[in-house]
Amino acid sequence: MLAERFMTILPALQEQQALETAAVYSVCGKPRENWFSPPYRAPHHSASSVALVGGGGKPKPGEISLSHHGVLFLDELPEFPKQVLDSLRQPMESHCVTISRAANQVTFPAHFQLIAAMNPSPCGHISGDLRRSTPDQILRYLNRLSGPFLDRFALSIMVPLLPKGELARSQQGKVNSAEKSIDIKVRVLKARRIQLQRQQKLNHYLSSQEVNVFCILSEKDALFLENAIEKMGLSIRSWHSLLKVARTIADLQGGININKSHLCEALNYRAIDRLLNSFNSSLY
């Protein structure tokens, strides 16, 4: 549901983006009903590497190219074969995929937003009376996902169980109305304008050199972030990723500079890393 709602806060495609997306679909003979709506693809976990990345005797785009300028949603992430998921790593970096055959070589665009969902354990629970899996079983389940693949997720969160009585209150109409997507979209569009005015691109596309220019930290906050990365066992790649997320959080709040509160919130969006660390610690 969160992945589907994510589409409602995305801006409409620009004309050039719409043309690029329509061109990919035309190769597959699939018309697009709404050109300016970002595409949303949700392949089943039984999909092969060719289905996701593309290929075949006469190379055709896969799901990642059909998600160009849109969202690729992978539900039940650990159920996908490990080699299939790892085949996404290079396109996630280069935003394109090249398929080589003896006769020719074809390059398809693959500029997509990857969203995934998974259970925290084989039984669906990691604590409490409902947990039926041992720590080593849970770790074995999580290890179906390679470290380099997980490292490419800038945000990961745990969705807790609803408090007891919440469903009953919803039946009686007593649940407070949540913030609507249209209100969130206004904040998103405002933050995007701030980023484009400041650096002529979105924070996600900042290079390492640009991160040093637009994501400056005080000496104290830089040391705090470095210590947090070391304690959580994160990679060097995570340093730039966390800075970009913190910069975006500051933009959404209208902040000029990144401060410790923005860094703390960015670190809180590393739930999968904390989960892996907790079970590694319990076993060793």
BALOBA-1460 file (C-alpha; in Angstrom, 3 decimals):
// residues 284
<rec num="1" residu="m" x="0.000" y="0.000" z="0.000"/>
<rec num="2" residu="l" x="2.843" y="2.404" z="0.842"/>
<rec num="3" residu="a" x="4.481" y="1.707" z="-2.520"/>
<rec num="4" residu="e" x="1.246" y="2.455" z="-4.371"/>
<rec num="5" residu="r" x="0.654" y="5.618" z="-2.342"/>
<rec num="6" residu="f" x="4.186" y="6.730" z="-3.161"/>
<rec num="7" residu="m" x="3.011" y="7.280" z="-6.738"/>
<rec num="8" residu="t" x="0.533" y="9.926" z="-5.575"/>
<rec num="9" residu="i" x="3.276" y="12.268" z="-4.316"/>
<rec num="10" residu="l" x="5.448" y="12.073" z="-7.439"/>
<rec num="11" residu="p" x="5.383" y="14.998" z="-9.883"/>
<rec num="12" residu="a" x="4.070" y="14.452" z="-13.399"/>
<rec num="13" residu="l" x="6.628" y="13.566" z="-16.054"/>
<rec num="14" residu="q" x="8.085" y="16.366" z="-18.127"/>
<rec num="15" residu="e" x="7.562" y="16.171" z="-21.884"/>
<rec num="16" residu="q" x="11.019" y="14.737" z="-22.622"/>
<rec num="17" residu="q" x="10.646" y="12.155" z="-19.859"/>
<rec num="18" residu="a" x="7.201" y="11.157" z="-21.145"/>
<rec num="19" residu="l" x="8.598" y="10.701" z="-24.667"/>
<rec num="20" residu="e" x="11.468" y="8.539" z="-23.401"/>
<rec num="21" residu="t" x="9.107" y="6.336" z="-21.409"/>
<rec num="22" residu="a" x="6.661" y="5.998" z="-24.304"/>
<rec num="23" residu="a" x="9.533" y="5.009" z="-26.620"/>
<rec num="24" residu="v" x="10.511" y="2.130" z="-24.302"/>
<rec num="25" residu="y" x="6.927" y="0.882" z="-24.187"/>
<rec num="26" residu="s" x="6.611" y="1.127" z="-27.975"/>
<rec num="27" residu="v" x="9.517" y="-1.320" z="-28.362"/>
<rec num="28" residu="c" x="7.401" y="-3.863" z="-26.461"/>
<rec num="29" residu="g" x="4.245" y="-2.913" z="-28.341"/>
<rec num="30" residu="k" x="2.629" y="-1.632" z="-25.145"/>
<rec num="31" residu="p" x="0.764" y="1.685" z="-25.432"/>
<rec num="32" residu="r" x="0.742" y="4.114" z="-22.479"/>
<rec num="33" residu="e" x="-2.690" y="5.467" z="-21.550"/>
<rec num="34" residu="n" x="-1.424" y="8.416" z="-19.526"/>
<rec num="35" residu="w" x="1.840" y="9.711" z="-20.942"/>
<rec num="36" residu="f" x="2.622" y="12.097" z="-18.110"/>
<rec num="37" residu="s" x="1.983" y="9.647" z="-15.266"/>
<rec num="38" residu="p" x="5.168" y="7.942" z="-13.959"/>
<rec num="39" residu="p" x="5.085" y="4.190" z="-14.707"/>
<rec num="40" residu="y" x="4.646" y="1.689" z="-11.894"/>
<rec num="41" residu="r" x="5.791" y="-1.908" z="-12.308"/>
<rec num="42" residu="a" x="5.461" y="-4.718" z="-9.757"/>
<rec num="43" residu="p" x="6.826" y="-8.027" z="-11.149"/>
<rec num="44" residu="h" x="6.267" y="-11.308" z="-9.303"/>
<rec num="45" residu="h" x="9.184" y="-12.771" z="-7.328"/>
<rec num="46" residu="s" x="9.394" y="-15.659" z="-9.795"/>
<rec num="47" residu="a" x="10.591" y="-13.227" z="-12.506"/>
<rec num="48" residu="s" x="13.888" y="-14.133" z="-14.166"/>
<rec num="49" residu="s" x="16.912" y="-11.905" z="-14.816"/>
<rec num="50" residu="v" x="15.808" y="-11.503" z="-18.425"/>
<rec num="51" residu="a" x="12.328" y="-10.436" z="-17.311"/>
<rec num="52" residu="l" x="13.774" y="-7.772" z="-15.016"/>
<rec num="53" residu="v" x="16.827" y="-6.580" z="-16.922"/>
<rec num="54" residu="g" x="15.780" y="-7.376" z="-20.478"/>
<rec num="55" residu="g" x="17.138" y="-9.618" z="-23.191"/>
<rec num="56" residu="g" x="15.964" y="-12.447" z="-25.428"/>
<rec num="57" residu="g" x="16.919" y="-13.471" z="-28.961"/>
<rec num="58" residu="k" x="15.690" y="-10.109" z="-30.166"/>
<rec num="59" residu="p" x="16.537" y="-7.948" z="-27.144"/>
<rec num="60" residu="k" x="13.555" y="-6.274" z="-25.508"/>
<rec num="61" residu="p" x="13.342" y="-4.043" z="-22.442"/>
<rec num="62" residu="g" x="12.812" y="-5.648" z="-19.047"/>
<rec num="63" residu="e" x="10.861" y="-4.411" z="-16.055"/>
<rec num="64" residu="i" x="13.591" y="-1.957" z="-15.029"/>
<rec num="65" residu="s" x="13.348" y="-0.180" z="-18.385"/>
<rec num="66" residu="l" x="9.552" y="-0.289" z="-18.321"/>
<rec num="67" residu="s" x="9.925" y="1.510" z="-14.960"/>
<rec num="68" residu="h" x="11.994" y="4.285" z="-16.591"/>
<rec num="69" residu="h" x="11.224" y="7.615" z="-14.829"/>
<rec num="70" residu="g" x="8.895" y="5.712" z="-12.517"/>
<rec num="71" residu="v" x="8.817" y="3.077" z="-9.787"/>
<rec num="72" residu="l" x="9.847" y="-0.582" z="-9.725"/>
<rec num="73" residu="f" x="8.259" y="-2.334" z="-6.742"/>
<rec num="74" residu="l" x="9.603" y="-5.715" z="-5.617"/>
<rec num="75" residu="d" x="7.363" y="-7.380" z="-3.037"/>
<rec num="76" residu="e" x="8.630" y="-10.327" z="-0.928"/>
<rec num="77" residu="l" x="12.191" y="-9.260" z="-1.759"/>
<rec num="78" residu="p" x="14.068" y="-12.287" z="-0.291"/>
<rec num="79" residu="e" x="11.983" y="-14.619" z="-2.472"/>
<rec num="80" residu="f" x="13.661" y="-13.244" z="-5.609"/>
<rec num="81" residu="p" x="16.731" y="-15.297" z="-6.623"/>
<rec num="82" residu="k" x="19.908" y="-13.674" z="-5.332"/>
<rec num="83" residu="q" x="21.518" y="-13.485" z="-8.767"/>
<rec num="84" residu="v" x="18.418" y="-11.757" z="-10.148"/>
<rec num="85" residu="l" x="18.614" y="-9.032" z="-7.507"/>
<rec num="86" residu="d" x="22.352" y="-8.588" z="-7.968"/>
<rec num="87" residu="s" x="21.767" y="-8.066" z="-11.699"/>
<rec num="88" residu="l" x="19.991" y="-4.813" z="-10.736"/>
<rec num="89" residu="r" x="23.057" y="-3.297" z="-9.068"/>
<rec num="90" residu="q" x="24.778" y="-1.996" z="-12.174"/>
<rec num="91" residu="p" x="21.621" y="-0.475" z="-13.778"/>
<rec num="92" residu="m" x="20.840" y="1.262" z="-10.470"/>
<rec num="93" residu="e" x="24.196" y="3.051" z="-10.742"/>
<rec num="94" residu="s" x="24.399" y="3.734" z="-14.488"/>
<rec num="95" residu="h" x="20.631" y="4.290" z="-15.112"/>
<rec num="96" residu="c" x="20.833" y="2.174" z="-18.266"/>
<rec num="97" residu="v" x="21.285" y="-1.472" z="-19.243"/>
<rec num="98" residu="t" x="23.252" y="-2.759" z="-22.225"/>
<rec num="99" residu="i" x="22.324" y="-6.134" z="-23.734"/>
<rec num="100" residu="s" x="24.996" y="-7.671" z="-25.946"/>
<rec num="101" residu="r" x="24.399" y="-10.280" z="-28.615"/>
<rec num="102" residu="a" x="26.698" y="-11.690" z="-31.266"/>
<rec num="103" residu="a" x="25.078" y="-9.601" z="-33.989"/>
<rec num="104" residu="n" x="24.475" y="-6.337" z="-32.148"/>
<rec num="105" residu="q" x="24.327" y="-4.437" z="-28.877"/>
<rec num="106" residu="v" x="21.295" y="-2.618" z="-27.503"/>
<rec num="107" residu="t" x="21.159" y="-0.076" z="-24.667"/>
<rec num="108" residu="f" x="17.867" y="0.628" z="-22.910"/>
<rec num="109" residu="p" x="17.306" y="3.401" z="-20.333"/>
<rec num="110" residu="a" x="16.685" y="2.265" z="-16.754"/>
<rec num="111" residu="h" x="16.286" y="5.347" z="-14.617"/>
<rec num="112" residu="f" x="13.925" y="4.012" z="-11.955"/>
<rec num="113" residu="q" x="13.074" y="4.359" z="-8.269"/>
<rec num="114" residu="l" x="13.368" y="0.975" z="-6.559"/>
<rec num="115" residu="i" x="10.971" y="0.222" z="-3.701"/>
<rec num="116" residu="a" x="10.916" y="-3.164" z="-2.001"/>
<rec num="117" residu="a" x="9.041" y="-4.881" z="0.815"/>
<rec num="118" residu="m" x="9.925" y="-7.911" z="2.902"/>
<rec num="119" residu="n" x="9.181" y="-9.677" z="6.162"/>
<rec num="120" residu="p" x="11.857" y="-9.272" z="8.854"/>
<rec num="121" residu="s" x="11.990" y="-13.065" z="9.342"/>
<rec num="122" residu="p" x="10.661" y="-16.292" z="7.768"/>
<rec num="123" residu="c" x="7.723" y="-16.306" z="10.204"/>
<rec num="124" residu="g" x="7.069" y="-12.558" z="9.842"/>
<rec num="125" residu="h" x="8.066" y="-11.571" z="13.398"/>
<rec num="126" residu="i" x="11.385" y="-10.914" z="15.123"/>
<rec num="127" residu="s" x="10.225" y="-10.605" z="18.735"/>
<rec num="128" residu="g" x="7.378" y="-11.446" z="21.080"/>
<rec num="129" residu="d" x="5.215" y="-14.531" z="21.391"/>
<rec num="130" residu="l" x="4.537" y="-14.632" z="17.638"/>
<rec num="131" residu="r" x="8.180" y="-15.264" z="16.747"/>
<rec num="132" residu="r" x="8.779" y="-18.883" z="15.690"/>
<rec num="133" residu="s" x="12.215" y="-18.460" z="14.094"/>
<rec num="134" residu="t" x="15.589" y="-18.728" z="15.800"/>
<rec num="135" residu="p" x="18.222" y="-15.966" z="15.344"/>
<rec num="136" residu="d" x="20.289" y="-18.113" z="12.969"/>
<rec num="137" residu="q" x="17.194" y="-18.891" z="10.853"/>
<rec num="138" residu="i" x="16.374" y="-15.183" z="10.668"/>
<rec num="139" residu="l" x="19.943" y="-14.290" z="9.723"/>
<rec num="140" residu="r" x="19.998" y="-17.005" z="7.058"/>
<rec num="141" residu="y" x="16.764" y="-15.554" z="5.661"/>
<rec num="142" residu="l" x="18.152" y="-12.005" z="5.619"/>
<rec num="143" residu="n" x="21.397" y="-13.192" z="4.021"/>
<rec num="144" residu="r" x="19.488" y="-14.044" z="0.880"/>
<rec num="145" residu="l" x="20.091" y="-10.369" z="0.101"/>
<rec num="146" residu="s" x="23.708" y="-9.460" z="-0.623"/>
<rec num="147" residu="g" x="25.393" y="-6.622" z="1.252"/>
<rec num="148" residu="p" x="26.230" y="-4.588" z="-1.903"/>
<rec num="149" residu="f" x="22.598" y="-4.816" z="-3.024"/>
<rec num="150" residu="l" x="21.210" y="-3.696" z="0.348"/>
<rec num="151" residu="d" x="23.780" y="-0.913" z="0.458"/>
<rec num="152" residu="r" x="22.048" y="0.726" z="-2.500"/>
<rec num="153" residu="f" x="18.890" y="1.376" z="-0.457"/>
<rec num="154" residu="a" x="19.108" y="4.887" z="0.965"/>
<rec num="155" residu="l" x="16.001" y="4.415" z="3.143"/>
<rec num="156" residu="s" x="14.685" y="1.390" z="5.012"/>
<rec num="157" residu="i" x="12.040" y="1.360" z="7.724"/>
<rec num="158" residu="m" x="10.330" y="-1.166" z="9.970"/>
<rec num="159" residu="v" x="6.528" y="-1.103" z="9.900"/>
<rec num="160" residu="p" x="5.351" y="-2.164" z="13.395"/>
<rec num="161" residu="l" x="2.167" y="-4.006" z="14.259"/>
<rec num="162" residu="l" x="-0.835" y="-1.800" z="14.906"/>
<rec num="163" residu="p" x="-1.497" y="-1.127" z="18.606"/>
<rec num="164" residu="k" x="-4.230" y="-3.260" z="20.129"/>
<rec num="165" residu="g" x="-7.653" y="-1.694" z="19.599"/>
<rec num="166" residu="e" x="-6.625" y="0.345" z="16.540"/>
<rec num="167" residu="l" x="-8.645" y="-1.781" z="14.107"/>
<rec num="168" residu="a" x="-11.708" y="-1.636" z="16.375"/>
<rec num="169" residu="r" x="-11.464" y="2.161" z="16.564"/>
<rec num="170" residu="s" x="-11.192" y="2.389" z="12.779"/>
<rec num="171" residu="q" x="-14.468" y="0.478" z="12.447"/>
<rec num="172" residu="q" x="-16.116" y="3.066" z="14.687"/>
<rec num="173" residu="g" x="-14.663" y="5.988" z="12.759"/>
<rec num="174" residu="k" x="-12.543" y="7.141" z="15.711"/>
<rec num="175" residu="v" x="-9.165" y="7.144" z="13.965"/>
<rec num="176" residu="n" x="-7.697" y="10.592" z="13.368"/>
<rec num="177" residu="s" x="-7.508" y="11.499" z="9.710"/>
<rec num="178" residu="a" x="-3.944" y="11.141" z="8.435"/>
<rec num="179" residu="e" x="-2.153" y="13.666" z="6.284"/>
<rec num="180" residu="k" x="-3.372" y="13.474" z="2.700"/>
<rec num="181" residu="s" x="-1.110" y="12.699" z="-0.248"/>
<rec num="182" residu="i" x="-1.892" y="16.045" z="-1.881"/>
<rec num="183" residu="d" x="-0.495" y="17.877" z="1.157"/>
<rec num="184" residu="i" x="2.662" y="15.761" z="1.151"/>
<rec num="185" residu="k" x="3.054" y="16.334" z="-2.593"/>
<rec num="186" residu="v" x="3.084" y="20.110" z="-2.036"/>
<rec num="187" residu="r" x="6.052" y="19.710" z="0.343"/>
<rec num="188" residu="v" x="7.819" y="17.392" z="-2.077"/>
<rec num="189" residu="l" x="7.449" y="19.810" z="-4.993"/>
<rec num="190" residu="k" x="8.663" y="22.696" z="-2.834"/>
<rec num="191" residu="a" x="11.755" y="20.739" z="-1.760"/>
<rec num="192" residu="r" x="12.485" y="19.813" z="-5.377"/>
<rec num="193" residu="r" x="12.334" y="23.475" z="-6.402"/>
<rec num="194" residu="i" x="14.772" y="24.356" z="-3.605"/>
<rec num="195" residu="q" x="17.217" y="21.719" z="-4.829"/>
<rec num="196" residu="l" x="16.978" y="22.752" z="-8.475"/>
<rec num="197" residu="q" x="17.528" y="26.400" z="-7.593"/>
<rec num="198" residu="r" x="20.524" y="25.599" z="-5.388"/>
<rec num="199" residu="q" x="22.369" y="23.060" z="-7.533"/>
<rec num="200" residu="q" x="20.382" y="22.595" z="-10.790"/>
<rec num="201" residu="k" x="19.715" y="18.938" z="-9.959"/>
<rec num="202" residu="l" x="18.052" y="16.798" z="-7.304"/>
<rec num="203" residu="n" x="20.069" y="15.703" z="-4.286"/>
<rec num="204" residu="h" x="20.090" y="12.090" z="-5.467"/>
<rec num="205" residu="y" x="22.217" y="13.030" z="-8.484"/>
<rec num="206" residu="l" x="24.911" y="14.934" z="-6.611"/>
<rec num="207" residu="s" x="28.416" y="13.660" z="-7.327"/>
<rec num="208" residu="s" x="30.950" y="13.073" z="-4.556"/>
<rec num="209" residu="q" x="32.507" y="16.468" z="-5.235"/>
<rec num="210" residu="e" x="29.101" y="18.181" z="-5.221"/>
<rec num="211" residu="v" x="28.179" y="16.492" z="-1.927"/>
<rec num="212" residu="n" x="31.246" y="18.169" z="-0.391"/>
<rec num="213" residu="v" x="29.944" y="21.529" z="-1.642"/>
<rec num="214" residu="f" x="26.200" y="21.319" z="-0.915"/>
<rec num="215" residu="c" x="26.111" y="18.946" z="2.085"/>
<rec num="216" residu="i" x="28.571" y="20.622" z="4.428"/>
<rec num="217" residu="l" x="28.679" y="19.530" z="8.071"/>
<rec num="218" residu="s" x="30.207" y="21.173" z="11.098"/>
<rec num="219" residu="e" x="33.299" y="19.423" z="12.447"/>
<rec num="220" residu="k" x="31.323" y="18.118" z="15.425"/>
<rec num="221" residu="d" x="28.475" y="16.744" z="13.280"/>
<rec num="222" residu="a" x="30.904" y="15.170" z="10.796"/>
<rec num="223" residu="l" x="32.611" y="13.304" z="13.637"/>
<rec num="224" residu="f" x="29.205" y="12.200" z="14.974"/>
<rec num="225" residu="l" x="28.245" y="10.782" z="11.554"/>
<rec num="226" residu="e" x="31.600" y="9.045" z="11.097"/>
<rec num="227" residu="n" x="31.279" y="7.371" z="14.496"/>
<rec num="228" residu="a" x="27.714" y="6.301" z="13.750"/>
<rec num="229" residu="i" x="28.748" y="4.739" z="10.425"/>
<rec num="230" residu="e" x="31.577" y="2.843" z="12.112"/>
<rec num="231" residu="k" x="29.313" y="1.616" z="14.923"/>
<rec num="232" residu="m" x="26.625" y="0.433" z="12.498"/>
<rec num="233" residu="g" x="29.181" y="-1.228" z="10.220"/>
<rec num="234" residu="l" x="28.132" y="0.792" z="7.168"/>
<rec num="235" residu="s" x="30.226" y="1.183" z="4.011"/>
<rec num="236" residu="i" x="31.935" y="4.292" z="2.686"/>
<rec num="237" residu="r" x="29.123" y="4.507" z="0.109"/>
<rec num="238" residu="s" x="26.762" y="5.105" z="3.022"/>
<rec num="239" residu="w" x="28.545" y="8.348" z="3.966"/>
<rec num="240" residu="h" x="27.437" y="10.110" z="0.779"/>
<rec num="241" residu="s" x="24.033" y="8.420" z="0.831"/>
<rec num="242" residu="l" x="23.327" y="9.585" z="4.390"/>
<rec num="243" residu="l" x="24.458" y="13.122" z="3.565"/>
<rec num="244" residu="k" x="22.074" y="13.265" z="0.588"/>
<rec num="245" residu="v" x="19.185" y="11.982" z="2.711"/>
<rec num="246" residu="a" x="19.985" y="14.474" z="5.488"/>
<rec num="247" residu="r" x="20.179" y="17.288" z="2.913"/>
<rec num="248" residu="t" x="16.746" y="16.280" z="1.610"/>
<rec num="249" residu="i" x="15.284" y="16.167" z="5.133"/>
<rec num="250" residu="a" x="16.619" y="19.688" z="5.712"/>
<rec num="251" residu="d" x="15.095" y="20.835" z="2.402"/>
<rec num="252" residu="l" x="11.701" y="19.384" z="3.321"/>
<rec num="253" residu="q" x="11.859" y="21.306" z="6.606"/>
<rec num="254" residu="g" x="13.056" y="24.496" z="4.918"/>
<rec num="255" residu="g" x="16.453" y="24.337" z="6.623"/>
<rec num="256" residu="i" x="19.469" y="26.065" z="5.106"/>
<rec num="257" residu="n" x="22.134" y="23.859" z="6.706"/>
<rec num="258" residu="i" x="22.284" y="20.204" z="7.748"/>
<rec num="259" residu="n" x="22.352" y="19.741" z="11.515"/>
<rec num="260" residu="k" x="22.555" y="16.797" z="13.904"/>
<rec num="261" residu="s" x="18.776" y="16.264" z="13.995"/>
<rec num="262" residu="h" x="18.753" y="15.764" z="10.218"/>
<rec num="263" residu="l" x="21.625" y="13.280" z="10.503"/>
<rec num="264" residu="c" x="19.846" y="11.372" z="13.276"/>
<rec num="265" residu="e" x="16.693" y="11.080" z="11.195"/>
<rec num="266" residu="a" x="18.702" y="9.891" z="8.182"/>
<rec num="267" residu="l" x="20.388" y="7.247" z="10.373"/>
<rec num="268" residu="n" x="16.979" y="6.121" z="11.634"/>
<rec num="269" residu="y" x="16.117" y="5.248" z="8.029"/>
<rec num="270" residu="r" x="18.688" y="2.408" z="8.076"/>
<rec num="271" residu="a" x="16.459" y="-0.212" z="9.699"/>
<rec num="272" residu="i" x="17.794" y="-3.160" z="7.710"/>
<rec num="273" residu="d" x="21.367" y="-2.402" z="8.811"/>
<rec num="274" residu="r" x="20.344" y="-2.261" z="12.472"/>
<rec num="275" residu="l" x="18.402" y="-5.509" z="12.076"/>
<rec num="276" residu="l" x="21.378" y="-7.340" z="10.561"/>
<rec num="277" residu="n" x="23.730" y="-5.985" z="13.215"/>
<rec num="278" residu="s" x="21.446" y="-7.065" z="16.050"/>
<rec num="279" residu="f" x="21.279" y="-10.674" z="14.850"/>
<rec num="280" residu="n" x="24.977" y="-10.821" z="14.001"/>
<rec num="281" residu="s" x="25.732" y="-9.661" z="17.545"/>
<rec num="282" residu="s" x="23.422" y="-12.266" z="19.057"/>
<rec num="283" residu="l" x="25.181" y="-15.074" z="17.199"/>
<rec num="284" residu="y" x="28.810" y="-14.058" z="17.679"/>
